[in-house]
Amino acid sequence: MQQVGIQLSPLKLYRAGNALIVTGLILSLGLILALASTGYVPYLIALPAAVLGVIAARILLAYPLLNLMIAILGFVLVASNEEGFQVIEIAYAAYLYAFLLTWFLRHAISESSDILTEKTDLALAVFLGLLPATLILTYFFRGDFLVAFSELVSLSMLLVYFPVKHAVVHHRIGPKLMLTTVVMMSVVVAITNSFEYASDLSNATHLSHISGSRVVVNDALLTIGSLMSLTLLVYARNPISLLLSASAVALTFAGLIMTQARGAWLAFMLGAFVLVLLVRTPERVKILTIGTIISVLILGIGYILIGPFLNVIIEGIAERFSTIATAFTQDLSLVNRFRETQAVLEKIIMNPLIGYGPGVSYVFYDIVHQSTDIDSFVHNGYVGLWYKYGLWGLGLVLYFWYSTVKLGLHAFRSDTADHWTRLAGLAGAIPLIALTITTLVGNPFFLKNQLFIIAIAAGLAVGAGERSSNRAVAPNSHT
């Protein structure tokens, strides 16, 4: 008897999904043309961008690794503090989610065994998979659905972990490509921050404005970028690699200093300290020697560029650094965050297991503004996760974080892993160790920029761990 209808194979489903995504991209780029007609985007820019965008999107979606590298490097376009939705941000978001949907369609339908290969993957997948259901809690506890949606979109950045990990495990030079790509992205962000810092200095009208100038964005990204660059520097094997990695350390570290974020400085110091503990004595000497040279170069270049104002800037940085020890008791803003955490913990005690859901506010007395504050953002990352997603959400994320660090360090210590796999494991694990301290007073779990770079670091660490385990089982096999 002849069958009637269409038989849907996994390959046909994938191709159909891919076609839908490309169609969506075409429509999105058509939206750019529509915006051009209103005057928001000039036609001379919009028309070629739309045409080239459609062609490039169709080509790029056929090459996942190239697509992933472009998505990582392209993040510099949205790593800013501009208010509202910018056209470039909308375009980048459409591109990123199109890539992620295409990637998951390809691997979930055709190659399902390639996605969830570790308990670490399963923990993250369960957490992300249950997030939409938490909107029921938002409704029950009368939360703000716009805020809830924004929080869930931020957490969706963790999806980047899966393609990064897959690239590290399965591509011959995956660890090298992923690690160098994220360092390049961090360097570009540092340069962008430097221009913004220079702009603030040029607009300063008083010495206090110069000493207090800072760039208040991308501190976590630059922290991770600095530590990854430092890892590359420690294990650079030739003069060119040494020069490039030293330049990356200088730029990202200078960018980190410009943020004047004391928590980020502490995180970098913790990460560097752990790195010194893990490496051998020759590498420790290398860190000290080249670190001193880089510091002198930064000061020298700074003096050439800004002359006598350098002393004022150094005094401002030194003064802010000196307040780290007393900040926990004398910094009004930090003390206020502790009071905020206490107020949230009091609500958690009444509902510790399932949480209150995203977008649900709490009330506490703000001693900075001397008024009662109603907010849904919790500055303590751990407490914020517990408050919104209960003990189950906190447990899954902490397990993911712990096992990620464990796998990364396992890859670094492996005798069978190649040079770049060991580097990827170490470069992914060290920043995640460093961020454990800043998460006490700064919440990375609801900020897109921070979650994006955290997902990449985790993908590097877990991917390196799995790759080294595969080589240990079959040392003669090629991925």
SULVEN-V467566 format. One record per residue. N is the residue number from 1. OMEGA is omega as a letter, one per 20 degrees, with the letter a starting at -180 (NA if undefined). Layout:
N&OMEGA / N&OMEGA
This chain:
1&a / 2&r / 3&r / 4&r / 5&a / 6&r / 7&a / 8&r / 9&r / 10&a / 11&r / 12&r / 13&r / 14&a / 15&r / 16&r / 17&r / 18&r / 19&r / 20&a / 21&r / 22&r / 23&r / 24&r / 25&r / 26&r / 27&r / 28&r / 29&r / 30&r / 31&r / 32&r / 33&r / 34&r / 35&r / 36&a / 37&r / 38&r / 39&a / 40&a / 41&r / 42&r / 43&a / 44&r / 45&a / 46&a / 47&r / 48&r / 49&a / 50&a / 51&a / 52&r / 53&r / 54&a / 55&a / 56&a / 57&a / 58&r / 59&a / 60&a / 61&r / 62&a / 63&a / 64&a / 65&r / 66&r / 67&a / 68&r / 69&r / 70&r / 71&r / 72&r / 73&a / 74&a / 75&r / 76&a / 77&a / 78&a / 79&a / 80&r / 81&r / 82&a / 83&r / 84&r / 85&r / 86&a / 87&a / 88&r / 89&r / 90&r / 91&r / 92&r / 93&r / 94&r / 95&a / 96&a / 97&r / 98&r / 99&a / 100&r / 101&r / 102&a / 103&a / 104&r / 105&a / 106&a / 107&a / 108&a / 109&a / 110&a / 111&a / 112&a / 113&a / 114&a / 115&a / 116&a / 117&r / 118&r / 119&r / 120&r / 121&a / 122&r / 123&r / 124&a / 125&r / 126&r / 127&a / 128&a / 129&a / 130&a / 131&r / 132&a / 133&a / 134&r / 135&r / 136&r / 137&r / 138&r / 139&a / 140&a / 141&r / 142&r / 143&r / 144&a / 145&r / 146&r / 147&r / 148&r / 149&r / 150&r / 151&r / 152&r / 153&r / 154&a / 155&r / 156&r / 157&r / 158&r / 159&r / 160&r / 161&a / 162&r / 163&r / 164&r / 165&a / 166&r / 167&r / 168&a / 169&a / 170&a / 171&a / 172&r / 173&a / 174&r / 175&a / 176&a / 177&a / 178&a / 179&a / 180&r / 181&a / 182&r / 183&r / 184&r / 185&r / 186&r / 187&r / 188&r / 189&r / 190&r / 191&r / 192&r / 193&r / 194&r / 195&r / 196&r / 197&r / 198&r / 199&r / 200&r / 201&a / 202&a / 203&a / 204&a / 205&a / 206&a / 207&r / 208&r / 209&r / 210&a / 211&a / 212&a / 213&r / 214&r / 215&a / 216&a / 217&r / 218&a / 219&r / 220&r / 221&a / 222&r / 223&r / 224&r / 225&r / 226&a / 227&r / 228&r / 229&r / 230&r / 231&r / 232&a / 233&a / 234&a / 235&r / 236&a / 237&r / 238&a / 239&a / 240&r / 241&r / 242&a / 243&a / 244&a / 245&r / 246&r / 247&r / 248&r / 249&a / 250&a / 251&a / 252&r / 253&r / 254&r / 255&r / 256&r / 257&a / 258&r / 259&a / 260&r / 261&a / 262&r / 263&r / 264&r / 265&r / 266&r / 267&r / 268&a / 269&r / 270&r / 271&r / 272&r / 273&r / 274&r / 275&r / 276&r / 277&a / 278&a / 279&a / 280&a / 281&r / 282&r / 283&r / 284&r / 285&r / 286&r / 287&a / 288&a / 289&a / 290&r / 291&r / 292&r / 293&a / 294&r / 295&r / 296&r / 297&r / 298&r / 299&a / 300&r / 301&r / 302&r / 303&r / 304&a / 305&a / 306&r / 307&a / 308&r / 309&a / 310&r / 311&r / 312&a / 313&a / 314&r / 315&r / 316&r / 317&a / 318&r / 319&r / 320&r / 321&a / 322&a / 323&a / 324&a / 325&a / 326&a / 327&a / 328&a / 329&a / 330&r / 331&a / 332&a / 333&a / 334&r / 335&r / 336&r / 337&r / 338&r / 339&r / 340&r / 341&r / 342&r / 343&r / 344&r / 345&r / 346&r / 347&a / 348&a / 349&a / 350&a / 351&a / 352&a / 353&a / 354&r / 355&a / 356&r / 357&r / 358&r / 359&a / 360&a / 361&r / 362&a / 363&r / 364&a / 365&a / 366&a / 367&r / 368&a / 369&r / 370&a / 371&r / 372&a / 373&r / 374&a / 375&r / 376&r / 377&r / 378&a / 379&r / 380&a / 381&a / 382&r / 383&r / 384&r / 385&a / 386&a / 387&a / 388&a / 389&r / 390&a / 391&r / 392&a / 393&r / 394&a / 395&r / 396&a / 397&r / 398&r / 399&r / 400&a / 401&a / 402&a / 403&r / 404&r / 405&a / 406&a / 407&r / 408&r / 409&r / 410&r / 411&a / 412&a / 413&a / 414&r / 415&a / 416&a / 417&r / 418&a / 419&a / 420&r / 421&r / 422&r / 423&a / 424&r / 425&a / 426&a / 427&r / 428&a / 429&a / 430&r / 431&r / 432&r / 433&a / 434&a / 435&r / 436&a / 437&a / 438&a / 439&r / 440&a / 441&r / 442&a / 443&r / 444&a / 445&r / 446&r / 447&a / 448&a / 449&a / 450&r / 451&r / 452&a / 453&r / 454&r / 455&r / 456&r / 457&r / 458&r / 459&r / 460&a / 461&a / 462&r / 463&r / 464&r / 465&r / 466&a / 467&r / 468&r / 469&r / 470&r / 471&r / 472&r / 473&a / 474&a / 475&a / 476&a / 477&r / 478&r / 479&NA
